[in-house]
Amino acid sequence: MTDDTPLPPAAQRALAEAEARRKAARPLDLPPERDGRPGPEPVRFGDYELKGRAIDF
């Protein structure tokens, strides 16, 4: 598909349903992390650095 091609109706419905689910979802009620690592979340960025050693997931 190119950028100027409209999405099929099924894809448009799926996107609308996903958006409705995101709006209806409640945020997680988790306690704050204690003694966590500083900096960006390692799992989110795909690697973990500990004392200068990078560990790749």
MOFEN-V999614 format. One record per run of one state. SS is the DSSP state (H for helix, E for strand, L for the rest). FROM is the first residue (numbers start at 0). TO is the last residue. Records with the same first field share a line. If there is no record, write none. Layout:
SS=FROM-TO / FROM-TO
This chain:
L=0-7 / 24-40 / 45-45 / 50-51 / 56-56
H=8-23 / 41-44
E=46-49 / 52-55
